[in-house]
Amino acid sequence: MTNESTDPLQWFAEWPHDKVPLIDKWREVHFRFGLAAQRASTLETDLVLLLVDLDTKSKGQFRFEDSVNLINYFAQDVRLLGRLIDALKKRAQLEDAFAQALNLALKQRNYLIHHFYRTRSESFKSPDGCDEMMEELVTIRDDIAVALDYLHDYTQSIIGSKMNLDDVLSFIEKHGRQFGLSTETILERYKTMSAKIPEEIERAFRGNS
């Protein structure tokens, strides 16, 4: 019986370095992984914002503090993508195609984050393996993007289209009169509040520490 040991770096010696630089190929894989992960993160964020809109709208009255509290709740307490999807399904009647797209996006996201690198570790050892990974990552990103498209269409149908400048000014003027405030005062408060929104959302997602 021959006692042979396998060289763990044999694949590196066989890599065609003169034709395909290893670092370039690996960079392309990681770049596409990042794009897919970014889409997944956007899906989570937009789900949180939609759930906040739905819960705020159901109360019939908007307060900035309510939105921040809800962002904290969904981003910190609910947080996981699967739970966010379940929360949306409980609050809304979704078309089958939308629900299926969300389910597939969840499956792809979980595979991407928890299993992709482990499952595909051997593929890093050849240019062809890297190409296969890139194709798979494009598919994953596309599947998540489909769910995002459904989500954005649904959000627009429920919440409505984004207001143009005239709509915003009319809204401000209406609510300014309602609370006995001038348009100038409301605009100033709106600017102050808007400046805080990115900071508050970032704090909500990262925690209050």
DRENTI-971922 format. One record per residue (C-alpha): x, y, z; residue in one letter. Coordinates in steps of 0.1 Angstrom, whole numbers, padded with zeros to 4 digits, always signed. Layout:
REM residues N
XYZa ...
This chain:
REM residues 209
+0000+0000+0000m +0015+0033-0011t +0015+0061+0015n +0010+0091-0008e +0001+0126+0004s -0019+0150-0018t -0003+0184-0023d -0029+0209-0011p -0014+0235-0034l -0015+0214-0066q -0044+0234-0079w -0023+0266-0076f +0005+0251-0097a -0020+0241-0123e -0037+0275-0125w -0029+0292-0158p -0014+0323-0142h +0000+0336-0175d -0034+0337-0191k -0058+0343-0162v -0045+0361-0131p -0058+0344-0101l -0064+0376-0081i -0085+0390-0110d -0107+0360-0112k -0113+0358-0075w -0120+0396-0074r -0147+0391-0100e -0163+0364-0079v -0163+0385-0047h -0176+0415-0066f -0206+0396-0078r -0211+0381-0043f -0211+0417-0030g -0237+0428-0056l -0260+0399-0047a -0256+0405-0009a -0263+0442-0016q -0296+0433-0033r -0305+0411-0003a -0298+0439+0021s -0319+0463+0000t -0348+0438+0001l -0346+0437+0039e -0344+0475+0043t -0373+0481+0019d -0394+0455+0036l -0388+0472+0069v -0398+0506+0054l -0429+0491+0039l -0440+0475+0072l -0434+0508+0089v -0456+0526+0063d -0483+0500+0066l -0484+0502+0104d -0482+0540+0105t -0509+0543+0079k -0532+0519+0098s -0530+0543+0128k -0544+0571+0107g -0519+0597+0121q -0483+0602+0113f -0456+0611+0138r -0419+0609+0131f -0413+0593+0165e -0437+0565+0156d -0418+0557+0125s -0385+0556+0143v -0400+0533+0170n -0413+0510+0143l -0380+0510+0124i -0364+0499+0157n -0390+0472+0162y -0388+0457+0127f -0350+0462+0123a -0339+0450+0157q -0367+0427+0171d -0381+0411+0139v -0349+0417+0119r -0344+0384+0100l -0355+0384+0064l -0378+0354+0069g -0396+0370+0098r -0399+0403+0078l -0416+0384+0050i -0439+0366+0074d -0448+0399+0090a -0457+0413+0055l -0478+0383+0047k -0498+0387+0079k -0505+0424+0071r -0513+0421+0034a -0529+0399+0008q -0500+0392-0016l -0504+0378-0051e -0491+0343-0055d -0463+0355-0079a -0452+0381-0053f -0452+0356-0025a -0433+0330-0045q -0407+0356-0055a -0402+0365-0019l -0399+0328-0009n -0373+0323-0037l -0354+0354-0027a -0353+0342+0009l -0340+0308-0001k -0313+0324-0024q -0303+0349+0003r -0299+0322+0030n -0279+0301+0006y -0257+0331-0004l -0250+0342+0032i -0247+0309+0050h -0237+0283+0025h -0222+0297-0008f -0186+0300+0002y -0185+0267+0020r -0203+0248-0008t -0183+0264-0035r -0149+0264-0019s -0134+0239-0044e -0146+0261-0073s -0121+0288-0064f -0093+0265-0076k -0099+0268-0113s -0109+0296-0138p -0139+0275-0150d -0150+0270-0114g -0149+0308-0108c -0169+0313-0140d -0195+0289-0127e -0197+0308-0094m -0201+0341-0112m -0230+0327-0132e -0246+0314-0101e -0242+0347-0083l -0258+0366-0112v -0288+0342-0110t -0291+0347-0072i -0289+0385-0076r -0315+0384-0104d -0339+0363-0082d -0336+0387-0054i -0341+0417-0078a -0374+0401-0090v -0387+0401-0054a -0376+0437-0051l -0395+0447-0082d -0426+0431-0068y -0421+0448-0035l -0416+0483-0051h -0447+0478-0072d -0467+0467-0042y -0454+0496-0021t -0465+0521-0048q -0500+0505-0051s -0505+0507-0013i -0487+0538-0003i -0490+0557-0036g -0465+0572-0059s -0439+0596-0046k -0451+0631-0042m -0438+0658-0065n -0428+0692-0051l -0462+0707-0055d -0478+0678-0036d -0452+0682-0008v -0459+0719-0005l -0496+0714-0005s -0493+0687+0022f -0471+0710+0043i -0495+0739+0039e -0525+0718+0048k -0510+0703+0079h -0495+0736+0089g -0529+0752+0091r -0542+0721+0109q -0517+0727+0137f -0517+0764+0135g -0483+0767+0120l -0470+0787+0091s -0456+0771+0060t -0422+0786+0067e -0421+0770+0102t -0433+0736+0088i -0406+0737+0061l -0379+0745+0087e -0391+0716+0109r -0393+0694+0078y -0357+0702+0069k -0345+0695+0104t -0364+0662+0106m -0352+0651+0071s -0316+0657+0082a -0321+0633+0111k -0338+0605+0091i -0306+0588+0077p -0290+0589+0111e -0321+0575+0129e -0325+0547+0104i -0288+0538+0106e -0290+0538+0144r -0321+0516+0142a -0304+0490+0120f -0272+0489+0139r -0287+0492+0174g -0287+0520+0198n -0252+0514+0211s 
